[in-house]
């Protein structure tokens, strides 16, 4: 049986950075929203430890929310 973190393929540090940029977030924003210590994210970005599957899912959901919010925002 796969663990929760093995269900989703691991995310590379480059993919993590790209997802943050797409959302307009800094690493500190992710830390605050995901309740993760900044040292943990630093270890991910520097490739010292693998980025867990939940972080990839968290960012994917945030990207989808951002995409959907554009559909309901009033036109300017």
Number of C-alpha atoms within 10 A of each C-alpha: 5 7 8 10 15 12 12 15 11 16 17 16 20 12 13 19 15 13 17 18 12 12 17 9 13 11 15 13 14 19 15 11 9 13 9 14 12 15 10 13 21 14 14 18 19 12 13 12 13 14 21 17 17 17 19 20 14 14 18 14 12 15 16 12 11 13 12 11 11 10 9 8 8 7 6 3
